[in-house]
Amino acid sequence: MKHKRIILPAPEPYLNRRKKIIPVSAPLFDGNELAYLTRCIKSGWISSLGSYVEEFEERFSAYCGAGWGVACSSGTAALHLVLAAAGVGRGDEVIMPAFTMISTANAVAYQGAKPVLVDVEPDTFTIRPDKIEGKITKRTRAIIAVHIYGHPADIDPIKRIARKYKLLLIEDAAEAHGARYKGKPAGSLAAAACFSFYGNKIITTGEGGMVVTGNKKIYRRAAYLRDLAFSSARHFWHKELGFNYRMSNLQAAVGLAQLERVDKLVAIKRDNARRYTALLKDIAGIGLPPERPWAKNVYWMYAVTVEKEFGISKDRLRARLAQNGIDTRNFFIPINLQPIYAGICRGNFPVAEELCRKGFYLPSGFNLKKDDIAFIVNTIREARLCWWTRR
């Protein structure tokens, strides 16, 4: 009898808290976060009407090379706002990668539209441009290109397709603050881009997100819908269905302080990645994250794959790391394997499924020390040696 190949990850391994815990991610608050928060609280302006929100929008959109920013409650909200602002609705189709966080698909579903999946590149884990055109139908309205784990998608060929078919192109840049494509910053590569400021992101506001765009129509519409579609003529007067997706002044104060040090934060991520790569490159069976010649990878998370020659599975390796207090995370489970989308997003996505089967990411927080990285790599090396010596 032929056995079905196991794709879905095992349950999360037990993290041994009797050991020193190395978390998978941790923020860094060593700038003006406390000072700005204190100033914000003393002013009494803690809601979305405070001055920090507007300043954060202006400075972050400028950092991304975009004309305008719309701060909101999450990266998912940012995606939803762009789709709603562009008029994507029931019966429409939106092309996106099969390998991504479920938020990308959810934002499409919120509008009553259908996610249409495309497989991804085996090295960058981003959408394959050569597979997009075959998925376009008369119902297609937009393409979402996701920059996965800090590496940008190959945007130029996707742009050509979007222009040819008059489709809206959106960057899902939730994990890519500071990433670059052919010298241009993530956030400036499409009609609109969406960022997340969740607690594990390079810039964090705890929870939060932002739309950045050079399209004035999308900007105005997204800003209007974000605030419950309040009428400018009179208060508490609503002609359309809007969303309560505002960012608070408290969150924006933290975000502004983080933005002041974004180059330092990106440099820490890249330095940690260099150390990991230098120590892992000679371990057979561990696939390392790439950086294409045209890309600046910010290594939001240091993502590895466990190949057959390593000797043990990804799940067993994660369990060994957890026994030593090392926290890790599985790669995203492809959208077509999610129970909520299984009947909608059917198809064959072998690369996305293979990444799910063999990929996970290592601790990638700003508090990582050189000794922590050395300990993590030595634990990986020992796990392999133990298996090979027992054979």
C-alpha positions as CSV (number, residue, x, y, z in Angstrom):
1,M,0.0,0.0,0.0
2,K,1.3,3.4,-1.0
3,H,1.6,5.8,2.0
4,K,0.4,9.4,1.7
5,R,3.2,11.9,2.1
6,I,3.0,13.9,5.3
7,I,2.9,17.6,4.6
8,L,1.3,19.3,7.6
9,P,3.6,19.9,10.5
10,A,3.5,18.0,13.8
11,P,2.0,19.6,16.9
12,E,4.3,22.2,18.5
13,P,7.2,20.7,20.4
14,Y,7.4,21.1,24.2
15,L,9.7,24.1,25.0
16,N,11.9,23.2,27.9
17,R,11.6,26.2,30.2
18,R,14.1,24.8,32.7
19,K,16.7,25.9,30.2
20,K,17.5,29.4,29.1
21,I,14.9,30.3,26.6
22,I,16.0,31.8,23.3
23,P,12.7,33.2,21.9
24,V,11.9,33.1,18.2
25,S,11.5,36.9,18.2
26,A,11.8,39.8,20.5
27,P,11.5,43.6,19.9
28,L,14.1,46.2,20.7
29,F,13.0,49.4,22.6
30,D,16.2,51.3,23.1
31,G,15.2,54.6,21.5
32,N,12.6,57.3,22.2
33,E,9.7,54.9,22.7
34,L,9.2,55.6,26.4
35,A,9.8,59.4,25.9
36,Y,7.2,59.6,23.1
37,L,4.7,57.5,25.0
38,T,5.1,59.6,28.1
39,R,4.6,62.8,26.1
40,C,1.6,61.3,24.4
41,I,0.0,60.3,27.7
42,K,0.7,63.7,29.3
43,S,-0.9,65.4,26.4
44,G,-4.1,63.5,26.8
45,W,-4.3,62.7,23.1
46,I,-4.1,58.9,23.1
47,S,-6.7,58.0,20.5
48,S,-6.3,58.1,16.7
49,L,-6.6,62.0,16.7
50,G,-3.1,62.6,18.1
51,S,-0.3,64.2,16.2
52,Y,1.9,61.1,16.2
53,V,-0.4,59.2,13.9
54,E,0.0,61.8,11.1
55,E,3.7,62.2,11.6
56,F,4.2,58.4,11.6
57,E,2.2,58.2,8.3
58,E,4.2,60.9,6.7
59,R,7.6,59.6,7.8
60,F,7.0,56.0,7.1
61,S,5.5,56.6,3.6
62,A,8.5,58.8,2.8
63,Y,10.9,56.0,4.0
64,C,9.1,53.7,1.6
65,G,9.3,56.1,-1.3
66,A,5.5,56.5,-1.4
67,G,3.4,59.6,-1.5
68,W,0.9,58.8,1.3
69,G,0.4,56.6,4.3
70,V,-2.8,55.4,6.0
71,A,-2.0,54.0,9.5
72,C,-4.4,51.3,10.6
73,S,-5.0,48.5,13.2
74,S,-3.1,45.7,11.5
75,G,-1.4,44.4,8.3
76,T,-4.5,42.5,7.5
77,A,-6.6,45.7,7.9
78,A,-4.2,47.4,5.5
79,L,-4.7,44.7,2.8
80,H,-8.5,44.9,3.3
81,L,-8.5,48.7,3.0
82,V,-6.6,48.6,-0.3
83,L,-8.9,46.0,-1.8
84,A,-12.0,47.8,-0.6
85,A,-10.6,51.2,-1.8
86,A,-9.9,49.7,-5.2
87,G,-13.5,48.4,-5.5
88,V,-12.6,44.7,-5.4
89,G,-15.8,42.9,-4.5
90,R,-18.1,39.8,-4.7
91,G,-17.3,37.5,-7.6
92,D,-13.9,39.1,-8.3
93,E,-10.7,37.1,-8.3
94,V,-7.3,38.1,-6.8
95,I,-4.1,36.3,-7.7
96,M,-1.7,35.6,-4.8
97,P,0.9,33.0,-3.8
98,A,-0.1,29.7,-2.3
99,F,2.6,30.1,0.3
100,T,1.8,33.0,2.6
101,M,0.2,34.0,5.9
102,I,-3.5,33.4,5.9
103,S,-4.1,37.1,6.3
104,T,-3.5,37.6,2.6
105,A,-6.3,35.3,1.6
106,N,-8.6,36.5,4.4
107,A,-8.4,40.1,3.2
108,V,-9.6,39.0,-0.2
109,A,-12.4,36.9,1.3
110,Y,-13.6,39.8,3.4
111,Q,-14.5,41.6,0.2
112,G,-16.4,38.5,-1.1
113,A,-13.7,37.9,-3.7
114,K,-11.9,34.6,-4.4
115,P,-8.2,34.0,-3.8
116,V,-6.6,32.4,-6.8
117,L,-3.3,30.7,-5.9
118,V,0.0,30.5,-7.7
119,D,2.9,28.3,-6.7
120,V,6.2,29.9,-5.5
121,E,9.9,29.9,-6.2
122,P,11.8,27.2,-4.3
123,D,14.6,29.5,-3.2
124,T,12.9,32.9,-2.4
125,F,9.5,31.4,-1.5
126,T,7.8,34.2,-3.4
127,I,5.2,34.0,-6.2
128,R,6.4,32.6,-9.6
129,P,5.8,35.3,-12.2
130,D,5.8,32.7,-15.0
131,K,2.8,30.9,-13.5
132,I,0.6,34.0,-13.1
133,E,-0.7,34.6,-16.6
134,G,-2.3,31.2,-16.8
135,K,-4.5,32.0,-13.8
136,I,-5.9,35.2,-15.2
137,T,-9.6,35.2,-16.1
138,K,-12.2,37.8,-17.0
139,R,-13.0,38.0,-13.2
140,T,-9.4,38.8,-12.2
141,R,-9.0,42.3,-10.6
142,A,-5.7,42.3,-8.8
143,I,-2.4,40.5,-8.0
144,I,-0.9,40.5,-4.5
145,A,2.9,39.9,-4.5
146,V,4.0,38.8,-1.0
147,H,7.6,39.6,0.1
148,I,8.2,36.5,2.2
149,Y,10.4,36.4,5.4
150,G,12.0,39.6,4.3
151,H,13.0,38.7,0.7
152,P,11.2,40.8,-2.0
153,A,9.2,39.1,-4.8
154,D,10.5,39.5,-8.4
155,I,8.3,42.5,-9.2
156,D,9.2,43.6,-12.7
157,P,7.8,40.7,-14.6
158,I,4.7,40.8,-12.4
159,K,4.3,44.5,-13.2
160,R,4.4,43.8,-16.9
161,I,1.6,41.2,-16.5
162,A,-0.5,43.7,-14.4
163,R,-0.1,46.4,-17.0
164,K,-0.9,44.0,-19.9
165,Y,-4.2,43.0,-18.3
166,K,-5.0,46.3,-16.5
167,L,-4.8,44.7,-13.0
168,L,-4.1,46.3,-9.7
169,L,-0.8,45.2,-8.2
170,I,-0.4,45.2,-4.4
171,E,2.7,44.5,-2.4
172,D,2.1,42.5,0.8
173,A,5.2,43.8,2.6
174,A,4.2,42.9,6.1
175,E,7.6,41.2,6.7
176,A,9.8,43.4,4.5
177,H,10.5,46.8,6.2
178,G,13.7,48.1,4.6
179,A,13.9,45.4,1.9
180,R,14.9,46.6,-1.6
181,Y,14.3,45.4,-5.1
182,K,16.8,46.6,-7.7
183,G,17.6,49.5,-5.3
184,K,14.0,50.5,-4.8
185,P,12.4,50.2,-1.4
186,A,9.6,47.8,-0.6
187,G,6.5,49.9,-0.6
188,S,7.4,51.8,-3.8
189,L,7.1,48.9,-6.2
190,A,3.3,48.8,-6.9
191,A,0.1,50.8,-6.8
192,A,-0.1,50.2,-3.1
193,A,1.8,48.3,-0.4
194,C,0.7,47.0,3.0
195,F,2.9,46.7,6.1
196,S,2.4,45.1,9.5
197,F,3.7,46.4,12.8
198,Y,2.8,43.4,14.9
199,G,5.1,42.7,17.8
200,N,7.5,40.4,15.9
201,K,8.0,42.8,12.9
202,I,11.2,44.8,12.2
203,I,9.3,48.0,13.2
204,T,6.6,47.3,15.8
205,T,3.7,49.2,17.4
206,G,2.5,46.1,19.2
207,E,-0.4,45.7,16.8
208,G,-0.8,47.9,13.7
209,G,-0.3,48.3,10.0
210,M,-0.1,50.8,7.2
211,V,-1.1,51.3,3.6
212,V,1.5,53.2,1.6
213,T,0.7,54.4,-1.9
214,G,1.5,56.9,-4.6
215,N,-2.1,56.7,-5.9
216,K,-4.2,59.6,-4.5
217,K,-7.5,57.9,-5.1
218,I,-6.5,54.8,-3.2
219,Y,-5.1,57.0,-0.4
220,R,-8.2,59.1,0.0
221,R,-10.6,56.1,-0.2
222,A,-8.6,54.0,2.2
223,A,-8.4,56.8,4.8
224,Y,-12.1,57.4,4.5
225,L,-13.0,53.7,4.9
226,R,-10.6,53.2,7.8
227,D,-12.6,55.7,9.9
228,L,-16.1,54.1,9.7
229,A,-16.7,56.2,6.5
230,F,-17.6,59.3,8.5
231,S,-19.1,62.0,6.5
232,S,-17.2,65.3,6.2
233,A,-20.6,67.2,6.1
234,R,-21.8,66.2,9.5
235,H,-20.7,63.9,12.4
236,F,-22.2,60.5,12.9
237,W,-23.5,60.5,9.3
238,H,-22.6,57.5,7.2
239,K,-23.5,56.8,3.6
240,E,-21.3,53.8,3.2
241,L,-20.1,50.7,5.1
242,G,-16.7,51.6,6.7
243,F,-14.3,49.9,9.1
244,N,-13.0,50.8,12.5
245,Y,-9.4,50.2,11.5
246,R,-7.7,53.2,13.2
247,M,-4.3,53.3,14.8
248,S,-4.0,54.9,18.2
249,N,-1.7,57.8,19.0
250,L,0.0,55.6,21.6
251,Q,0.9,53.0,18.9
252,A,2.1,55.7,16.5
253,A,4.3,57.2,19.1
254,V,6.1,53.8,19.5
255,G,6.2,53.3,15.7
256,L,7.8,56.7,15.2
257,A,10.5,56.0,17.7
258,Q,11.1,52.6,16.0
259,L,11.3,54.3,12.6
260,E,14.0,56.6,13.8
261,R,16.2,53.5,14.2
262,V,15.0,51.4,11.3
263,D,18.4,51.3,9.6
264,K,19.9,49.9,12.9
265,L,17.2,47.4,13.2
266,V,17.6,46.1,9.6
267,A,21.4,46.0,10.2
268,I,20.9,43.8,13.3
269,K,18.8,41.3,11.2
270,R,21.3,41.2,8.4
271,D,24.2,40.7,10.8
272,N,22.5,37.9,12.6
273,A,21.8,36.3,9.2
274,R,25.4,36.5,8.2
275,R,26.5,34.8,11.4
276,Y,23.9,32.0,10.9
277,T,25.0,31.5,7.3
278,A,28.7,31.3,8.2
279,L,28.1,28.7,10.8
280,L,25.4,26.6,9.0
281,K,26.8,26.5,5.5
282,D,28.9,23.4,6.0
283,I,26.1,21.3,7.6
284,A,24.7,19.0,5.0
285,G,21.0,18.9,4.6
286,I,20.3,22.4,5.9
287,G,19.0,24.7,3.2
288,L,19.8,28.4,3.8
289,P,17.8,31.5,2.9
290,P,18.8,33.2,-0.3
291,E,19.5,36.8,-1.4
292,R,19.0,37.2,-5.1
293,P,21.4,39.6,-6.9
294,W,18.6,42.1,-7.4
295,A,17.4,41.9,-3.8
296,K,18.2,43.2,-0.4
297,N,16.8,40.6,2.0
298,V,16.1,42.0,5.5
299,Y,15.8,38.5,7.0
300,W,12.8,39.2,9.1
301,M,13.1,35.6,10.1
302,Y,16.1,33.3,9.4
303,A,14.3,30.6,7.4
304,V,15.8,27.2,6.8
305,T,14.8,23.9,5.2
306,V,15.7,20.4,6.4
307,E,16.6,18.3,3.4
308,K,16.7,14.5,3.3
309,E,20.5,14.3,3.7
310,F,20.3,15.9,7.1
311,G,19.1,12.5,8.4
312,I,16.1,13.5,10.6
313,S,12.9,15.4,9.8
314,K,12.2,19.0,10.5
315,D,9.8,18.1,13.2
316,R,12.4,16.0,15.0
317,L,15.0,18.7,14.7
318,R,12.5,21.3,16.1
319,A,11.8,19.0,19.0
320,R,15.6,18.7,19.7
321,L,16.0,22.4,19.7
322,A,12.9,22.9,22.0
323,Q,14.5,20.5,24.5
324,N,17.4,22.9,24.7
325,G,15.2,26.0,25.2
326,I,15.4,27.1,21.6
327,D,12.1,28.4,20.2
328,T,11.3,28.0,16.5
329,R,8.3,28.3,14.2
330,N,7.1,26.2,11.3
331,F,6.8,27.7,7.8
332,F,3.4,28.9,6.8
333,I,0.9,26.2,5.9
334,P,-0.2,26.8,2.2
335,I,-3.6,28.4,1.7
336,N,-4.8,25.4,-0.3
337,L,-4.3,23.2,2.8
338,Q,-6.1,25.4,5.2
339,P,-9.5,23.9,6.1
340,I,-11.3,27.2,5.5
341,Y,-10.0,27.4,1.9
342,A,-9.6,23.8,0.9
343,G,-12.8,23.7,-1.1
344,I,-12.2,27.1,-2.7
345,C,-8.5,27.1,-3.5
346,R,-7.9,23.7,-5.2
347,G,-4.9,22.9,-7.3
348,N,-1.4,21.5,-7.3
349,F,1.2,23.6,-5.5
350,P,4.1,21.3,-5.0
351,V,6.7,23.9,-4.0
352,A,4.5,25.5,-1.4
353,E,3.6,22.1,0.0
354,E,7.3,21.0,0.1
355,L,8.3,24.2,1.9
356,C,5.6,23.5,4.5
357,R,6.9,19.9,5.0
358,K,10.5,20.8,5.5
359,G,10.8,24.5,6.5
360,F,11.0,26.4,9.8
361,Y,12.7,29.5,11.1
362,L,15.2,29.9,13.8
363,P,15.3,32.6,16.6
364,S,15.6,35.9,14.8
365,G,15.1,38.5,17.5
366,F,17.0,41.7,18.1
367,N,18.3,40.4,21.4
368,L,20.2,37.5,19.9
369,K,23.9,37.3,21.0
370,K,26.8,35.7,19.0
371,D,26.9,33.0,21.7
372,D,23.2,32.3,21.2
373,I,23.6,31.8,17.5
374,A,26.6,29.5,18.1
375,F,24.6,27.5,20.6
376,I,21.7,27.1,18.2
377,V,24.0,26.0,15.4
378,N,25.9,23.6,17.6
379,T,22.6,22.0,18.7
380,I,21.6,21.5,15.1
381,R,25.0,20.0,14.4
382,E,24.8,17.7,17.4
383,A,21.3,16.5,16.3
384,R,22.7,15.4,13.0
385,L,25.7,13.8,14.5
386,C,23.6,11.8,17.0
387,W,21.5,10.4,14.1
388,W,24.4,9.5,11.9
389,T,26.4,7.8,14.7
390,R,23.3,5.7,15.7
391,R,22.9,4.3,12.1
